[in-house]
């Protein structure tokens, strides 16, 4: 097939491009390089099945494709809060443009949504039928509400125009090629541990997250895209739940670091707990994460060592 991956030079997008090419597909990687990096897809540039387009999804584009993975959007607070209006535009106008393309060429389209649509959840673990607890005017809402609206657009294009949609609600994902300065907890901790700096914990580090290794996530995305008739949102994440302090201790071990901790106040609207209920993915996709946190961290730390100066 001919497959478009928007945000294809990003952390998750580049892994997805590799996977799709390995299965014999022609891949069009579209990226504006705001957070995507050429280094992530440099090894694919000579592959005859790979094509790179420098383009911003907020601008329309005409292409002939069979499938669209819409991953374009900065996903870490540092980047999506840098230009919140642009973040909203990417989520809303970008999704409208990709849905318009999907409608025109009758392509199946998958929207990379997020666990952030659940906000600071009052239900635990989070199931897909939970409507969430999001602050619509908070500093994170450009991303949270942007993704919620992207899901609305997807669903309405399906109802109104019969566009063949898929919605993946992605929980915390980590792995090689994460940006060192993206402000996400796994990359922050690894960089601090490799440099021998104290690891920064917010509050007491008791808030919980679930961490999914990128290869597991890609497997889930590909299965979701290729299952027929599933138009409801599907949680994709690892249901193993860790406190942020437990994660920090694990990173210190894997890095062989002597780092301690430093404590700062909790950021605004930071969710206290986050854990996916993945019953829908297990039942309908036969999908389960397979890579334990320690194994995934070892692979991730290896990648960071080559980039981070101690």
C-alpha positions in Angstrom: 0.0 0.0 0.0 0.9 3.7 -0.3 0.8 5.1 3.2 1.1 8.7 4.5 2.5 9.2 7.9 2.2 12.8 9.1 4.8 13.7 11.8 6.8 10.8 10.3 10.2 12.3 11.3 9.2 12.4 15.0 9.9 9.9 17.7 6.9 7.6 17.2 6.5 8.5 13.5 10.0 7.4 12.5 9.5 4.0 14.2 6.2 3.6 12.4 7.8 4.5 9.0 10.4 1.8 9.5 7.8 -0.8 10.4 5.5 0.0 7.4 8.5 -0.1 5.0 9.6 -3.4 6.4 6.2 -4.8 5.5 6.6 -3.8 1.9 4.6 -0.6 1.8 5.5 2.7 0.1 5.7 5.3 2.8 5.2 9.1 2.4 6.7 10.8 5.5 5.3 14.3 6.0 6.9 16.6 8.6 7.5 20.3 9.2 10.5 19.5 11.5 9.2 21.5 14.5 9.9 18.5 16.8 10.7 15.9 14.2 14.4 15.4 13.2 16.1 14.4 10.0 18.4 12.1 12.0 15.4 10.0 12.9 14.7 9.1 9.3 18.2 9.7 7.7 18.7 5.9 7.3 15.5 5.6 5.3 16.3 8.4 2.8 17.9 6.0 0.2 15.2 3.5 0.5 13.1 3.5 -2.8 10.0 2.8 -0.7 10.4 6.0 1.3 9.7 9.6 0.4 10.1 12.7 2.6 7.9 15.7 2.2 8.6 18.9 4.2 5.1 20.2 4.8 2.9 21.6 7.6 -0.4 19.8 8.1 -2.2 23.1 8.7 -1.8 23.7 5.0 -3.9 21.5 2.6 -2.0 19.0 0.4 -3.1 16.8 -2.5 -1.8 13.2 -2.5 -2.9 9.7 -3.6 -2.7 7.3 -0.7 -4.4 4.2 0.7 -3.9 4.9 4.4 -3.1 7.9 6.6 -1.6 7.9 10.1 -2.1 11.4 11.4 0.7 11.7 14.1 1.6 15.4 13.4 1.6 17.4 16.7 4.1 18.2 19.4 3.4 15.8 22.2 5.5 17.1 25.2 4.4 20.0 27.4 7.6 22.0 26.6 6.9 21.9 22.9 3.1 22.2 22.8 3.1 25.0 25.3 5.8 26.9 23.4 3.2 28.0 20.8 -0.2 26.9 22.1 -2.2 28.5 19.2 -0.1 26.6 16.7 -0.7 23.4 18.7 -4.5 23.9 18.5 -4.2 24.7 14.7 -2.2 21.5 14.2 -4.8 19.4 16.0 -7.8 21.1 14.4 -6.9 22.4 10.9 -4.3 19.6 10.5 -7.0 17.0 11.2 -9.5 18.7 9.0 -7.0 18.7 6.1 -6.1 15.0 6.6 -9.8 14.1 6.8 -10.5 16.0 3.7 -7.7 14.1 1.9 -9.0 10.8 3.3 -12.6 11.6 2.1 -11.4 12.6 -1.4 -9.2 9.6 -2.1 -11.2 7.1 0.1 -8.2 6.4 2.4 -8.5 4.8 5.8 -7.2 7.3 8.4 -5.9 6.8 12.0 -5.8 9.7 14.4 -3.1 9.6 17.1 -5.1 10.8 20.1 -3.8 10.7 23.6 -4.5 9.7 27.2 -4.6 13.5 27.9 -8.2 13.5 26.7 -9.0 12.0 30.2 -7.4 15.0 31.9 -6.8 14.5 35.6 -9.1 11.4 35.7 -11.7 10.8 38.4 -12.0 7.2 37.2 -9.2 4.7 37.5 -8.1 2.9 35.4 -9.4 4.9 32.4 -11.8 3.1 30.0 -12.7 4.5 26.5 -16.2 5.4 27.6 -14.9 7.8 30.3 -15.4 11.4 29.2 -12.5 12.8 31.1 -11.8 15.7 33.5 -10.0 18.4 31.4 -9.5 22.1 32.2 -10.6 23.8 29.0 -8.7 27.0 29.8 -5.6 25.5 31.5 -2.0 25.7 30.2 -2.2 22.2 28.8 -5.6 22.6 27.2 -4.1 23.6 23.7 -3.1 19.9 23.6 -5.8 18.2 25.6 -8.7 20.0 24.1 -7.0 20.0 20.7 -6.9 16.2 20.7 -10.5 16.0 22.0 -11.6 18.1 19.1 -9.6 16.0 16.7 -11.6 13.0 17.9 -14.8 14.9 17.4 -13.8 15.8 13.8 -12.9 12.2 13.1 -16.2 10.9 14.4 -18.3 13.5 12.6 -16.5 12.9 9.3 -17.3 9.2 9.8 -21.0 9.9 10.6 -21.5 12.5 7.9 -19.2 11.4 5.1 -18.6 7.7 5.9 -14.8 8.3 6.2 -13.1 5.1 7.5 -11.6 6.3 10.7 -9.5 4.8 13.6 -8.7 6.6 16.9 -5.8 5.5 19.1 -5.6 7.0 22.6 -1.9 6.7 23.2 -0.6 6.6 26.8 3.0 7.5 27.9 5.4 6.0 25.3 9.2 5.9 25.5 12.1 4.5 23.6 15.0 5.4 21.3 14.9 8.7 19.4 13.0 10.6 22.1 14.2 14.2 22.2 16.6 14.9 25.0 15.0 18.2 25.8 11.3 17.4 25.3 10.4 17.7 29.0 8.8 14.3 29.2 9.6 12.3 32.4 11.5 9.4 30.9 13.8 11.5 28.8 14.3 14.1 31.6 15.3 11.3 34.1 17.7 9.6 31.7 19.5 12.8 30.8 19.8 13.8 34.4 21.0 10.4 35.5 23.6 10.1 32.7 24.9 13.6 33.7 25.0 12.6 37.4 22.5 15.4 38.2 19.7 15.0 40.8 16.5 13.7 39.2 13.6 16.3 39.4 10.5 15.0 41.2 7.3 17.1 41.3 5.4 17.0 44.6 6.6 13.8 46.4 6.8 11.8 43.1 3.7 9.8 44.1 1.7 10.5 40.9 1.5 7.4 38.7 2.0 6.8 35.0 2.0 3.7 32.7 4.9 3.5 30.3 4.7 1.7 27.0 7.8 0.9 24.9 7.6 2.3 21.4 7.8 -1.1 19.6 4.7 -2.3 21.5 2.8 0.9 20.6 3.7 0.6 16.9 2.3 -3.0 16.9 -0.9 -1.7 18.4 -1.2 1.2 15.9 -0.7 -1.2 12.9 -3.2 -3.7 14.3 -5.8 -1.0 14.9 -5.3 0.5 11.4 -5.8 -2.9 9.8 -8.8 -4.2 11.7 -12.1 -3.7 9.9 -15.0 -1.7 11.2 -13.6 -0.4 14.5 -14.5 3.3 14.6 -14.5 3.8 18.4 -11.4 5.1 20.3 -9.0 2.4 21.6 -6.6 2.9 24.5 -3.0 1.8 23.6 -0.7 1.8 26.6 1.0 -0.5 29.1 -1.3 -1.1 32.1 1.7 -1.6 34.4 1.4 1.4 36.8 4.4 3.0 38.5 4.9 6.0 40.7 7.2 8.6 39.2 9.6 8.0 42.1 9.7 4.3 41.2 10.5 5.2 37.6 13.3 7.5 38.8 14.8 4.8 40.9 14.7 2.3 38.0 16.3 4.8 35.6 19.1 5.4 38.2 19.7 1.6 38.4 19.7 1.1 34.6 22.1 4.1 34.1 24.4 3.0 36.9 24.2 6.5 38.2 24.8 8.0 41.7 22.1 10.7 41.2 19.8 11.7 44.1 16.6 13.6 43.9 15.4 17.2 44.0 11.8 18.1 44.7 9.7 20.9 43.1 6.0 21.9 43.4 3.5 20.1 41.2 2.8 21.8 37.8 -0.7 23.1 37.1 -3.3 20.5 35.9 -0.7 17.6 36.2 -2.7 14.4 36.4 -2.3 12.5 39.6 -2.8 9.0 38.1 -2.9 7.5 34.7 -3.4 3.9 33.7 -5.1 2.5 30.6 -7.8 -0.1 30.7 -6.8 -2.0 27.5 -9.6 -4.6 27.5 -10.8 -3.2 24.1 -7.4 -3.5 22.5 -6.9 -7.0 24.0 -10.3 -8.2 22.8 -10.6 -6.6 19.4 -7.0 -6.4 18.3 -5.4 -9.3 20.3 -2.9 -6.7 21.4 -0.8 -6.8 24.7 2.4 -4.9 25.5 5.3 -7.4 25.8 8.3 -5.4 26.8 8.8 -4.9 30.6 9.9 -1.4 31.8 13.5 -2.4 32.7 14.1 -4.0 29.3 12.7 -1.0 27.5 14.7 1.5 29.6 17.9 -0.4 28.9 17.3 0.0 25.1 16.4 3.7 25.6 19.4 4.5 27.8 21.7 2.9 25.2 20.3 5.3 22.6 20.6 8.3 24.9 24.2 7.5 25.9 25.3 8.1 22.3 23.7 11.6 22.3 24.0 12.9 25.8 27.4 14.3 27.0 28.0 13.5 30.6 
